[in-house]
Amino acid sequence: MSNPLQLTPGQKYRVVKEFCDYDKILHPIGETWTFVETNFLPYEDGLTLHVIKDDHTKRISYRLQWRAEEQALIIENFSEFVEVC
């Protein structure tokens, strides 16, 4: 389960459907970032999305939780939330 979101490392993506991550950070339509990698933590069903936001060099991490009451719908349908730039 190295890349459950089916994103390409080094590819730039744009949010096309707004969503909130586990930390309640809103990702609005138009937000862009370059995908680096994901990490999965089975114990808490945690999926961490590592990106470089808006052409900066610093890596940022967004957390999602693969549970129905959290972000499972987002994770399982991630291609509806982002598109390749």
Jmol script that loads the backbone (N, CA, C; Angstrom):
load data "model"
ATOM      1  N   MET A   1       0.839  -1.179   0.000  1.00  0.00           N
ATOM      2  CA  MET A   1       0.000   0.000   0.000  1.00  0.00           C
ATOM      3  C   MET A   1       0.888   1.248   0.000  1.00  0.00           C
ATOM      4  N   SER A   2       1.763   1.345  -0.960  1.00  0.00           N
ATOM      5  CA  SER A   2       2.704   2.452  -0.983  1.00  0.00           C
ATOM      6  C   SER A   2       2.120   3.732  -1.557  1.00  0.00           C
ATOM      7  N   ASN A   3       1.082   3.636  -2.390  1.00  0.00           N
ATOM      8  CA  ASN A   3       0.518   4.825  -3.018  1.00  0.00           C
ATOM      9  C   ASN A   3      -0.988   4.640  -3.241  1.00  0.00           C
ATOM     10  N   PRO A   4      -1.759   4.536  -2.177  1.00  0.00           N
ATOM     11  CA  PRO A   4      -3.194   4.271  -2.327  1.00  0.00           C
ATOM     12  C   PRO A   4      -3.968   5.384  -3.020  1.00  0.00           C
ATOM     13  N   LEU A   5      -3.403   6.587  -3.085  1.00  0.00           N
ATOM     14  CA  LEU A   5      -4.096   7.699  -3.740  1.00  0.00           C
ATOM     15  C   LEU A   5      -3.851   7.713  -5.245  1.00  0.00           C
ATOM     16  N   GLN A   6      -2.957   6.834  -5.704  1.00  0.00           N
ATOM     17  CA  GLN A   6      -2.628   6.712  -7.129  1.00  0.00           C
ATOM     18  C   GLN A   6      -2.103   8.017  -7.717  1.00  0.00           C
ATOM     19  N   LEU A   7      -1.215   8.677  -6.977  1.00  0.00           N
ATOM     20  CA  LEU A   7      -0.589   9.909  -7.440  1.00  0.00           C
ATOM     21  C   LEU A   7       0.817   9.602  -7.930  1.00  0.00           C
ATOM     22  N   THR A   8       1.332  10.444  -8.811  1.00  0.00           N
ATOM     23  CA  THR A   8       2.653  10.260  -9.386  1.00  0.00           C
ATOM     24  C   THR A   8       3.653  11.168  -8.678  1.00  0.00           C
ATOM     25  N   PRO A   9       4.711  10.589  -8.078  1.00  0.00           N
ATOM     26  CA  PRO A   9       5.719  11.423  -7.418  1.00  0.00           C
ATOM     27  C   PRO A   9       6.308  12.442  -8.395  1.00  0.00           C
ATOM     28  N   GLY A  10       6.454  13.685  -7.918  1.00  0.00           N
ATOM     29  CA  GLY A  10       7.004  14.749  -8.738  1.00  0.00           C
ATOM     30  C   GLY A  10       5.974  15.467  -9.601  1.00  0.00           C
ATOM     31  N   GLN A  11       4.758  14.948  -9.640  1.00  0.00           N
ATOM     32  CA  GLN A  11       3.685  15.553 -10.446  1.00  0.00           C
ATOM     33  C   GLN A  11       2.973  16.632  -9.646  1.00  0.00           C
ATOM     34  N   LYS A  12       2.622  17.717 -10.317  1.00  0.00           N
ATOM     35  CA  LYS A  12       1.891  18.804  -9.677  1.00  0.00           C
ATOM     36  C   LYS A  12       0.394  18.550  -9.809  1.00  0.00           C
ATOM     37  N   TYR A  13      -0.350  18.798  -8.718  1.00  0.00           N
ATOM     38  CA  TYR A  13      -1.794  18.573  -8.665  1.00  0.00           C
ATOM     39  C   TYR A  13      -2.519  19.832  -8.202  1.00  0.00           C
ATOM     40  N   ARG A  14      -3.773  19.948  -8.621  1.00  0.00           N
ATOM     41  CA  ARG A  14      -4.653  21.053  -8.231  1.00  0.00           C
ATOM     42  C   ARG A  14      -5.915  20.471  -7.594  1.00  0.00           C
ATOM     43  N   VAL A  15      -6.347  21.060  -6.493  1.00  0.00           N
ATOM     44  CA  VAL A  15      -7.591  20.645  -5.847  1.00  0.00           C
ATOM     45  C   VAL A  15      -8.755  21.161  -6.701  1.00  0.00           C
ATOM     46  N   VAL A  16      -9.671  20.246  -7.063  1.00  0.00           N
ATOM     47  CA  VAL A  16     -10.834  20.620  -7.873  1.00  0.00           C
ATOM     48  C   VAL A  16     -12.146  20.453  -7.101  1.00  0.00           C
ATOM     49  N   LYS A  17     -12.062  19.837  -5.929  1.00  0.00           N
ATOM     50  CA  LYS A  17     -13.220  19.680  -5.043  1.00  0.00           C
ATOM     51  C   LYS A  17     -12.698  19.845  -3.621  1.00  0.00           C
ATOM     52  N   GLU A  18     -13.144  20.872  -2.938  1.00  0.00           N
ATOM     53  CA  GLU A  18     -12.599  21.187  -1.623  1.00  0.00           C
ATOM     54  C   GLU A  18     -12.847  20.048  -0.635  1.00  0.00           C
ATOM     55  N   PHE A  19     -11.873  19.896   0.291  1.00  0.00           N
ATOM     56  CA  PHE A  19     -11.990  18.880   1.335  1.00  0.00           C
ATOM     57  C   PHE A  19     -11.223  19.321   2.572  1.00  0.00           C
ATOM     58  N   CYS A  20     -11.568  18.717   3.704  1.00  0.00           N
ATOM     59  CA  CYS A  20     -10.847  18.936   4.966  1.00  0.00           C
ATOM     60  C   CYS A  20     -10.084  17.670   5.311  1.00  0.00           C
ATOM     61  N   ASP A  21      -8.865  17.834   5.778  1.00  0.00           N
ATOM     62  CA  ASP A  21      -8.082  16.675   6.188  1.00  0.00           C
ATOM     63  C   ASP A  21      -8.352  16.344   7.659  1.00  0.00           C
ATOM     64  N   TYR A  22      -7.623  15.401   8.190  1.00  0.00           N
ATOM     65  CA  TYR A  22      -7.819  14.942   9.568  1.00  0.00           C
ATOM     66  C   TYR A  22      -7.651  16.058  10.588  1.00  0.00           C
ATOM     67  N   ASP A  23      -6.755  16.990  10.309  1.00  0.00           N
ATOM     68  CA  ASP A  23      -6.490  18.102  11.220  1.00  0.00           C
ATOM     69  C   ASP A  23      -7.428  19.282  10.992  1.00  0.00           C
ATOM     70  N   LYS A  24      -8.469  19.048  10.185  1.00  0.00           N
ATOM     71  CA  LYS A  24      -9.496  20.061   9.874  1.00  0.00           C
ATOM     72  C   LYS A  24      -8.937  21.242   9.081  1.00  0.00           C
ATOM     73  N   ILE A  25      -7.853  20.990   8.338  1.00  0.00           N
ATOM     74  CA  ILE A  25      -7.312  21.999   7.437  1.00  0.00           C
ATOM     75  C   ILE A  25      -8.107  21.913   6.140  1.00  0.00           C
ATOM     76  N   LEU A  26      -8.652  23.042   5.720  1.00  0.00           N
ATOM     77  CA  LEU A  26      -9.435  23.100   4.493  1.00  0.00           C
ATOM     78  C   LEU A  26      -8.499  23.201   3.293  1.00  0.00           C
ATOM     79  N   HIS A  27      -8.744  22.370   2.294  1.00  0.00           N
ATOM     80  CA  HIS A  27      -7.988  22.399   1.045  1.00  0.00           C
ATOM     81  C   HIS A  27      -8.957  22.894  -0.022  1.00  0.00           C
ATOM     82  N   PRO A  28      -8.885  24.210  -0.335  1.00  0.00           N
ATOM     83  CA  PRO A  28      -9.859  24.818  -1.238  1.00  0.00           C
ATOM     84  C   PRO A  28      -9.578  24.523  -2.708  1.00  0.00           C
ATOM     85  N   ILE A  29     -10.590  24.695  -3.518  1.00  0.00           N
ATOM     86  CA  ILE A  29     -10.442  24.571  -4.962  1.00  0.00           C
ATOM     87  C   ILE A  29      -9.356  25.540  -5.407  1.00  0.00           C
ATOM     88  N   GLY A  30      -8.460  25.068  -6.240  1.00  0.00           N
ATOM     89  CA  GLY A  30      -7.368  25.904  -6.747  1.00  0.00           C
ATOM     90  C   GLY A  30      -6.049  25.718  -6.026  1.00  0.00           C
ATOM     91  N   GLU A  31      -6.060  25.126  -4.821  1.00  0.00           N
ATOM     92  CA  GLU A  31      -4.811  24.861  -4.103  1.00  0.00           C
ATOM     93  C   GLU A  31      -3.955  23.930  -4.955  1.00  0.00           C
ATOM     94  N   THR A  32      -2.662  24.215  -5.057  1.00  0.00           N
ATOM     95  CA  THR A  32      -1.763  23.359  -5.830  1.00  0.00           C
ATOM     96  C   THR A  32      -0.592  22.904  -4.987  1.00  0.00           C
ATOM     97  N   TRP A  33      -0.073  21.740  -5.324  1.00  0.00           N
ATOM     98  CA  TRP A  33       1.105  21.189  -4.671  1.00  0.00           C
ATOM     99  C   TRP A  33       1.680  20.069  -5.528  1.00  0.00           C
ATOM    100  N   THR A  34       2.919  19.743  -5.257  1.00  0.00           N
ATOM    101  CA  THR A  34       3.611  18.656  -5.946  1.00  0.00           C
ATOM    102  C   THR A  34       3.662  17.455  -5.011  1.00  0.00           C
ATOM    103  N   PHE A  35       3.218  16.312  -5.506  1.00  0.00           N
ATOM    104  CA  PHE A  35       3.182  15.089  -4.704  1.00  0.00           C
ATOM    105  C   PHE A  35       4.584  14.532  -4.503  1.00  0.00           C
ATOM    106  N   VAL A  36       4.894  14.148  -3.255  1.00  0.00           N
ATOM    107  CA  VAL A  36       6.170  13.523  -2.926  1.00  0.00           C
ATOM    108  C   VAL A  36       5.956  12.037  -2.636  1.00  0.00           C
ATOM    109  N   GLU A  37       5.142  11.725  -1.614  1.00  0.00           N
ATOM    110  CA  GLU A  37       4.894  10.328  -1.241  1.00  0.00           C
ATOM    111  C   GLU A  37       3.773  10.253  -0.215  1.00  0.00           C
ATOM    112  N   THR A  38       3.325   9.036   0.066  1.00  0.00           N
ATOM    113  CA  THR A  38       2.392   8.798   1.158  1.00  0.00           C
ATOM    114  C   THR A  38       3.002   7.771   2.108  1.00  0.00           C
ATOM    115  N   ASN A  39       2.554   7.819   3.353  1.00  0.00           N
ATOM    116  CA  ASN A  39       2.909   6.821   4.355  1.00  0.00           C
ATOM    117  C   ASN A  39       1.622   6.366   5.021  1.00  0.00           C
ATOM    118  N   PHE A  40       1.525   5.059   5.290  1.00  0.00           N
ATOM    119  CA  PHE A  40       0.336   4.507   5.927  1.00  0.00           C
ATOM    120  C   PHE A  40       0.693   3.973   7.303  1.00  0.00           C
ATOM    121  N   LEU A  41      -0.116   4.308   8.304  1.00  0.00           N
ATOM    122  CA  LEU A  41       0.059   3.833   9.671  1.00  0.00           C
ATOM    123  C   LEU A  41      -1.121   2.918   9.997  1.00  0.00           C
ATOM    124  N   PRO A  42      -0.961   1.606   9.858  1.00  0.00           N
ATOM    125  CA  PRO A  42      -2.084   0.685  10.030  1.00  0.00           C
ATOM    126  C   PRO A  42      -2.775   0.770  11.391  1.00  0.00           C
ATOM    127  N   TYR A  43      -2.027   1.032  12.444  1.00  0.00           N
ATOM    128  CA  TYR A  43      -2.587   1.034  13.793  1.00  0.00           C
ATOM    129  C   TYR A  43      -3.736   2.029  13.931  1.00  0.00           C
ATOM    130  N   GLU A  44      -3.600   3.192  13.324  1.00  0.00           N
ATOM    131  CA  GLU A  44      -4.622   4.238  13.417  1.00  0.00           C
ATOM    132  C   GLU A  44      -5.322   4.497  12.085  1.00  0.00           C
ATOM    133  N   ASP A  45      -5.079   3.628  11.085  1.00  0.00           N
ATOM    134  CA  ASP A  45      -5.627   3.831   9.743  1.00  0.00           C
ATOM    135  C   ASP A  45      -5.237   5.193   9.199  1.00  0.00           C
ATOM    136  N   GLY A  46      -4.053   5.636   9.548  1.00  0.00           N
ATOM    137  CA  GLY A  46      -3.589   6.955   9.147  1.00  0.00           C
ATOM    138  C   GLY A  46      -2.862   6.942   7.819  1.00  0.00           C
ATOM    139  N   LEU A  47      -3.173   7.884   6.983  1.00  0.00           N
ATOM    140  CA  LEU A  47      -2.498   8.046   5.703  1.00  0.00           C
ATOM    141  C   LEU A  47      -1.959   9.472   5.654  1.00  0.00           C
ATOM    142  N   THR A  48      -0.653   9.598   5.547  1.00  0.00           N
ATOM    143  CA  THR A  48      -0.027  10.911   5.488  1.00  0.00           C
ATOM    144  C   THR A  48       0.380  11.198   4.057  1.00  0.00           C
ATOM    145  N   LEU A  49      -0.053  12.346   3.576  1.00  0.00           N
ATOM    146  CA  LEU A  49       0.238  12.805   2.229  1.00  0.00           C
ATOM    147  C   LEU A  49       1.340  13.848   2.329  1.00  0.00           C
ATOM    148  N   HIS A  50       2.491  13.572   1.719  1.00  0.00           N
ATOM    149  CA  HIS A  50       3.625  14.494   1.743  1.00  0.00           C
ATOM    150  C   HIS A  50       3.675  15.225   0.407  1.00  0.00           C
ATOM    151  N   VAL A  51       3.700  16.558   0.481  1.00  0.00           N
ATOM    152  CA  VAL A  51       3.686  17.388  -0.725  1.00  0.00           C
ATOM    153  C   VAL A  51       4.663  18.551  -0.567  1.00  0.00           C
ATOM    154  N   ILE A  52       4.961  19.179  -1.685  1.00  0.00           N
ATOM    155  CA  ILE A  52       5.668  20.456  -1.690  1.00  0.00           C
ATOM    156  C   ILE A  52       4.651  21.445  -2.220  1.00  0.00           C
ATOM    157  N   LYS A  53       4.278  22.393  -1.386  1.00  0.00           N
ATOM    158  CA  LYS A  53       3.180  23.294  -1.715  1.00  0.00           C
ATOM    159  C   LYS A  53       3.651  24.532  -2.468  1.00  0.00           C
ATOM    160  N   ASP A  54       2.934  24.849  -3.530  1.00  0.00           N
ATOM    161  CA  ASP A  54       3.114  26.107  -4.264  1.00  0.00           C
ATOM    162  C   ASP A  54       4.564  26.414  -4.634  1.00  0.00           C
ATOM    163  N   ASP A  55       5.260  25.440  -5.180  1.00  0.00           N
ATOM    164  CA  ASP A  55       6.623  25.623  -5.704  1.00  0.00           C
ATOM    165  C   ASP A  55       7.662  26.004  -4.653  1.00  0.00           C
ATOM    166  N   HIS A  56       7.426  25.692  -3.403  1.00  0.00           N
ATOM    167  CA  HIS A  56       8.443  25.885  -2.376  1.00  0.00           C
ATOM    168  C   HIS A  56       9.268  24.607  -2.269  1.00  0.00           C
ATOM    169  N   THR A  57      10.307  24.638  -1.476  1.00  0.00           N
ATOM    170  CA  THR A  57      11.145  23.452  -1.330  1.00  0.00           C
ATOM    171  C   THR A  57      10.847  22.680  -0.052  1.00  0.00           C
ATOM    172  N   LYS A  58      10.111  23.276   0.864  1.00  0.00           N
ATOM    173  CA  LYS A  58       9.813  22.634   2.146  1.00  0.00           C
ATOM    174  C   LYS A  58       8.658  21.649   1.991  1.00  0.00           C
ATOM    175  N   ARG A  59       8.861  20.461   2.508  1.00  0.00           N
ATOM    176  CA  ARG A  59       7.854  19.421   2.470  1.00  0.00           C
ATOM    177  C   ARG A  59       6.792  19.679   3.533  1.00  0.00           C
ATOM    178  N   ILE A  60       5.530  19.503   3.156  1.00  0.00           N
ATOM    179  CA  ILE A  60       4.403  19.671   4.061  1.00  0.00           C
ATOM    180  C   ILE A  60       3.667  18.337   4.138  1.00  0.00           C
ATOM    181  N   SER A  61       3.144  18.016   5.297  1.00  0.00           N
ATOM    182  CA  SER A  61       2.410  16.765   5.464  1.00  0.00           C
ATOM    183  C   SER A  61       0.959  17.046   5.815  1.00  0.00           C
ATOM    184  N   TYR A  62       0.069  16.347   5.130  1.00  0.00           N
ATOM    185  CA  TYR A  62      -1.363  16.419   5.422  1.00  0.00           C
ATOM    186  C   TYR A  62      -1.795  15.037   5.867  1.00  0.00           C
ATOM    187  N   ARG A  63      -2.532  14.980   6.970  1.00  0.00           N
ATOM    188  CA  ARG A  63      -2.958  13.687   7.504  1.00  0.00           C
ATOM    189  C   ARG A  63      -4.411  13.402   7.135  1.00  0.00           C
ATOM    190  N   LEU A  64      -4.659  12.144   6.798  1.00  0.00           N
ATOM    191  CA  LEU A  64      -5.998  11.641   6.536  1.00  0.00           C
ATOM    192  C   LEU A  64      -6.167  10.373   7.359  1.00  0.00           C
ATOM    193  N   GLN A  65      -7.406  10.036   7.688  1.00  0.00           N
ATOM    194  CA  GLN A  65      -7.655   8.800   8.426  1.00  0.00           C
ATOM    195  C   GLN A  65      -8.647   7.961   7.631  1.00  0.00           C
ATOM    196  N   TRP A  66      -8.250   6.724   7.337  1.00  0.00           N
ATOM    197  CA  TRP A  66      -9.016   5.831   6.486  1.00  0.00           C
ATOM    198  C   TRP A  66     -10.101   5.122   7.294  1.00  0.00           C
ATOM    199  N   ARG A  67     -11.002   5.908   7.821  1.00  0.00           N
ATOM    200  CA  ARG A  67     -12.158   5.406   8.557  1.00  0.00           C
ATOM    201  C   ARG A  67     -13.398   6.109   8.031  1.00  0.00           C
ATOM    202  N   ALA A  68     -14.518   5.404   8.013  1.00  0.00           N
ATOM    203  CA  ALA A  68     -15.759   5.941   7.435  1.00  0.00           C
ATOM    204  C   ALA A  68     -16.160   7.273   8.055  1.00  0.00           C
ATOM    205  N   GLU A  69     -15.947   7.421   9.357  1.00  0.00           N
ATOM    206  CA  GLU A  69     -16.345   8.656  10.034  1.00  0.00           C
ATOM    207  C   GLU A  69     -15.329   9.784   9.851  1.00  0.00           C
ATOM    208  N   GLU A  70     -14.246   9.505   9.179  1.00  0.00           N
ATOM    209  CA  GLU A  70     -13.216  10.530   8.931  1.00  0.00           C
ATOM    210  C   GLU A  70     -13.067  10.774   7.423  1.00  0.00           C
ATOM    211  N   GLN A  71     -11.930  10.431   6.823  1.00  0.00           N
ATOM    212  CA  GLN A  71     -11.679  10.777   5.422  1.00  0.00           C
ATOM    213  C   GLN A  71     -11.676   9.582   4.463  1.00  0.00           C
ATOM    214  N   ALA A  72     -12.288   8.474   4.834  1.00  0.00           N
ATOM    215  CA  ALA A  72     -12.297   7.306   3.941  1.00  0.00           C
ATOM    216  C   ALA A  72     -12.883   7.645   2.574  1.00  0.00           C
ATOM    217  N   LEU A  73     -13.961   8.392   2.547  1.00  0.00           N
ATOM    218  CA  LEU A  73     -14.587   8.762   1.280  1.00  0.00           C
ATOM    219  C   LEU A  73     -13.625   9.575   0.406  1.00  0.00           C
ATOM    220  N   ILE A  74     -12.872  10.445   1.011  1.00  0.00           N
ATOM    221  CA  ILE A  74     -11.897  11.250   0.268  1.00  0.00           C
ATOM    222  C   ILE A  74     -10.778  10.354  -0.267  1.00  0.00           C
ATOM    223  N   ILE A  75     -10.219   9.511   0.587  1.00  0.00           N
ATOM    224  CA  ILE A  75      -9.126   8.627   0.180  1.00  0.00           C
ATOM    225  C   ILE A  75      -9.565   7.709  -0.958  1.00  0.00           C
ATOM    226  N   GLU A  76     -10.728   7.110  -0.826  1.00  0.00           N
ATOM    227  CA  GLU A  76     -11.199   6.137  -1.812  1.00  0.00           C
ATOM    228  C   GLU A  76     -11.630   6.775  -3.128  1.00  0.00           C
ATOM    229  N   ASN A  77     -11.817   8.090  -3.129  1.00  0.00           N
ATOM    230  CA  ASN A  77     -12.252   8.801  -4.345  1.00  0.00           C
ATOM    231  C   ASN A  77     -11.349  10.002  -4.612  1.00  0.00           C
ATOM    232  N   PHE A  78     -10.063   9.883  -4.309  1.00  0.00           N
ATOM    233  CA  PHE A  78      -9.165  11.024  -4.353  1.00  0.00           C
ATOM    234  C   PHE A  78      -9.083  11.664  -5.740  1.00  0.00           C
ATOM    235  N   SER A  79      -9.262  10.881  -6.785  1.00  0.00           N
ATOM    236  CA  SER A  79      -9.201  11.441  -8.143  1.00  0.00           C
ATOM    237  C   SER A  79     -10.351  12.415  -8.416  1.00  0.00           C
ATOM    238  N   GLU A  80     -11.373  12.401  -7.586  1.00  0.00           N
ATOM    239  CA  GLU A  80     -12.471  13.370  -7.719  1.00  0.00           C
ATOM    240  C   GLU A  80     -12.124  14.696  -7.027  1.00  0.00           C
ATOM    241  N   PHE A  81     -11.090  14.689  -6.209  1.00  0.00           N
ATOM    242  CA  PHE A  81     -10.720  15.867  -5.428  1.00  0.00           C
ATOM    243  C   PHE A  81      -9.520  16.620  -6.017  1.00  0.00           C
ATOM    244  N   VAL A  82      -8.685  15.937  -6.778  1.00  0.00           N
ATOM    245  CA  VAL A  82      -7.508  16.576  -7.376  1.00  0.00           C
ATOM    246  C   VAL A  82      -7.376  16.189  -8.847  1.00  0.00           C
ATOM    247  N   GLU A  83      -6.669  17.044  -9.597  1.00  0.00           N
ATOM    248  CA  GLU A  83      -6.353  16.729 -10.991  1.00  0.00           C
ATOM    249  C   GLU A  83      -4.923  17.155 -11.270  1.00  0.00           C
ATOM    250  N   VAL A  84      -4.343  16.542 -12.279  1.00  0.00           N
ATOM    251  CA  VAL A  84      -2.992  16.899 -12.699  1.00  0.00           C
ATOM    252  C   VAL A  84      -3.014  18.301 -13.284  1.00  0.00           C
ATOM    253  N   CYS A  85      -2.021  19.108 -12.929  1.00  0.00           N
ATOM    254  CA  CYS A  85      -1.900  20.468 -13.498  1.00  0.00           C
ATOM    255  C   CYS A  85      -1.288  20.395 -14.883  1.00  0.00           C
TER     256      CYS A  85
END
end "model"
wireframe off; spacefill off
backbone 0.3
color backbone group
